[in-house]
């Protein structure tokens, strides 16, 4: 279990708050992020706080795995983000745990969890809930669920997030400019 990863995420959330404190809302949500700047340039970064949902996932028994830039930050990336993307297995049991965590975090109006990808919004965070059925540029992401690593947050819960090699492969498979840049950064961190 890695305590440093959760602390890196806590520092990044504080930096996000500091850097966006005086930023005016633009009306651009994380779904409208461009492929270069990412969600930090959207309103998703305003008040971004993934920790209530991460704690609720733990408490609900969800096996969802943090992917995307939050996972990158947990591995040491310095680029900030404004969304929290999760990979989960799509089973009915995990759908219930995920639904419970989302409800506990203030989610209303969640779309059908039977879909390969569903957008969500809770207090402090928004993002995508993805299953292995989603096309990941030809990559089979199902094994990433079993290879996820765990971080212990100092406030008493665990966070599951994508292993470094899996996250790099996910970035390369998706292939947007920000994904290649972030994969390059993660590869430098690994060296």
C-alpha positions in Angstrom: 0.0 0.0 0.0 1.3 3.4 -0.9 0.7 6.4 1.4 2.7 8.8 -0.8 0.3 8.5 -3.7 -2.7 9.8 -1.7 -0.5 12.6 -0.3 0.5 13.6 -3.9 -3.2 13.7 -4.8 -4.0 15.9 -1.7 -1.2 18.3 -2.7 -2.5 18.5 -6.2 -6.0 19.2 -5.1 -4.7 22.0 -2.9 -2.7 23.4 -5.9 -5.8 23.2 -8.0 -7.7 25.2 -5.4 -4.9 27.8 -5.2 -4.6 28.2 -8.9 -8.3 28.5 -9.6 -9.4 30.5 -6.6 -9.8 33.7 -8.6 -10.8 32.1 -11.9 -14.2 32.9 -13.2 -16.5 30.2 -14.4 -16.6 29.9 -18.2 -19.5 27.5 -18.6 -17.1 24.8 -20.0 -17.6 21.5 -18.2 -15.0 18.6 -18.3 -16.8 17.0 -21.2 -15.8 20.0 -23.3 -12.1 19.8 -22.5 -9.8 20.0 -25.5 -7.4 17.3 -26.4 -4.3 19.4 -25.5 -5.1 21.4 -22.3 -7.3 18.8 -20.5 -10.0 19.4 -17.9 -7.9 21.7 -15.7 -8.8 24.4 -18.2 -12.5 23.8 -17.7 -14.9 24.6 -14.8 -14.3 21.1 -13.6 -11.2 22.4 -11.9 -13.2 24.9 -9.9 -13.8 23.4 -6.4 -12.3 20.0 -7.6 -12.2 17.6 -4.7 -12.4 13.9 -5.5 -11.9 12.8 -1.9 -15.5 12.6 -0.8 -16.3 10.3 -3.7 -13.1 8.3 -3.2 -14.0 7.7 0.5 -17.6 6.8 -0.5 -16.3 4.2 -3.0 -14.2 2.6 -0.2 -17.1 2.6 2.2 -19.5 1.2 -0.3 -17.1 -1.7 -1.2 -16.6 -0.5 -4.7 -13.7 -2.0 -6.6 -13.6 0.9 -9.1 -10.1 1.9 -10.2 -9.0 5.5 -10.6 -7.7 6.1 -14.1 -6.9 9.2 -16.2 -4.9 12.1 -14.8 -5.9 11.6 -11.1 -4.1 8.2 -11.4 -1.2 10.0 -13.2 -1.0 12.5 -10.3 -0.9 9.6 -7.8 2.1 8.2 -9.7 3.8 11.6 -9.6 2.6 13.6 -12.6 2.6 17.3 -12.0 -0.2 18.2 -14.5 -3.4 19.1 -12.7 -6.9 18.0 -13.7 -10.5 18.8 -13.2 -12.1 15.4 -13.4 -12.1 12.0 -11.9 -12.4 9.0 -14.2 -13.1 5.5 -13.0 -12.8 2.1 -14.5 -15.1 -0.6 -13.0 -16.0 -4.2 -14.1 -19.7 -3.5 -15.1 -21.1 -6.3 -12.9 -24.5 -5.9 -11.1 -22.8 -6.2 -7.7 -20.3 -3.5 -8.5 -23.1 -1.4 -10.1 -24.8 -1.4 -6.7 -21.7 -0.4 -4.8 -20.9 2.3 -7.3 -24.5 3.6 -7.2 -24.4 3.7 -3.4 -21.1 5.7 -3.4 -22.4 8.1 -6.0 -25.6 8.7 -4.1 -23.6 9.3 -0.8 -21.6 11.9 -2.7 -24.5 13.9 -4.0 -25.1 12.4 -7.4 -28.5 12.8 -8.9 -29.8 11.7 -12.3 -27.1 9.1 -13.0 -27.5 7.6 -16.5 -27.7 3.8 -17.1 -24.8 2.0 -15.6 -25.4 -0.7 -18.2 -23.6 1.4 -20.7 -19.8 1.1 -21.4 -19.3 4.8 -20.5 -21.4 7.1 -18.3 -20.8 10.6 -17.2 -21.4 11.5 -13.6 -21.3 14.5 -11.4 -21.1 14.6 -7.6 -20.2 17.3 -5.1 -16.6 18.2 -5.8 -16.0 16.0 -8.9 -17.3 14.9 -12.3 -16.0 12.4 -14.8 -16.6 9.2 -16.6 -17.5 5.8 -15.3 -16.0 3.3 -17.8 -16.2 -0.5 -18.1 -13.9 -2.7 -20.1 -16.6 -2.8 -22.8 -15.6 0.7 -23.8 -13.2 0.9 -26.7 -9.8 1.9 -25.4 -8.0 2.2 -28.8 -7.9 -1.6 -29.1 -6.5 -2.1 -25.6 -8.1 -4.7 -23.3 -8.4 -2.9 -20.0 -10.1 -5.7 -18.1 -6.8 -7.0 -16.7 -6.0 -3.5 -15.3 -8.7 -4.0 -12.7 -6.9 -6.9 -11.1 -3.5 -5.2 -11.4 -4.6 -2.0 -9.7 -2.5 -0.7 -6.9 -3.8 0.7 -3.6 -3.0 3.9 -1.7 -3.9 4.6 1.9 -5.3 8.1 2.5 -4.3 9.5 5.9 -7.9 10.1 6.8 -8.6 6.4 6.9 -9.6 4.9 3.6 -8.0 3.3 0.5 -7.9 4.3 -3.1 -7.5 1.9 -5.9 -5.7 3.3 -9.0 -4.3 2.0 -12.2 -0.8 0.5 -12.1 1.8 2.7 -13.8 2.5 0.4 -16.8 -1.3 0.0 -17.4 -1.8 3.8 -17.2 1.0 4.4 -19.7 -0.5 1.8 -22.1 -4.0 3.4 -21.6 -2.6 6.8 -22.5 -0.8 5.5 -25.6 -4.0 3.6 -26.7 -6.2 6.6 -26.4 -3.7 8.7 -28.2 -4.8 12.3 -27.8 -1.9 14.9 -27.6 -2.4 15.3 -23.8 -2.3 11.5 -23.4 1.0 11.2 -25.3 2.5 14.1 -23.3 1.3 12.6 -20.0 2.5 9.1 -21.0 6.0 10.5 -21.8 6.0 12.2 -18.3 5.0 8.9 -16.6 7.8 7.0 -18.5 10.3 9.6 -17.3 9.1 9.1 -13.7 9.6 5.4 -14.1 13.2 5.7 -15.2 
